Amino acid sequence: MAPQTKKTGKSANITKKFIINASQPASDKIFDVSAFEKYLNERIKVEGRVGNLGKTIEISQIGDGKVEIIAHNDLSGRYLKYLTKKFLKKMQLRDWLRVVSTSKGVYELKFFNVVNDEDAEDDE
């Protein structure tokens, strides 16, 4: 007989904290933070269903242009990055902004670096 392995139940409360920092585009008034917060409330899936946040996920604005997501379940940062990109595409901002992870659990919206090619054209 093979030895039986004992399954352990879910670990004690998992609490993850994520921050999406959109202060730079919000200060330029091209990014609406409240609309983004509403979008996350409507789109985050819990147990395979949208609109099922309950008390497991809390979304709030902190400071100017920052959205804080506190999850008491197994929520991944990649999923939040995916939803942020989807929101940017919907608002037609995907060509100018990108989502960058600055540290663990912190994502920042940054402008693409646009280098002027005027100097190269003058040399020709």
ABEGO torsion letter per residue (X at the ends): XBBBBBBBBBBBBBBBBBBBBAAAAAAAGABBAAAAAAAAAAABBBGGBBGAAEAABBBBBBEBGBBBBBBABBBBAAAAAAAAAAAAAAAGAAAABBBBBABBGBBBBBBBBBBBAAAAAAAX
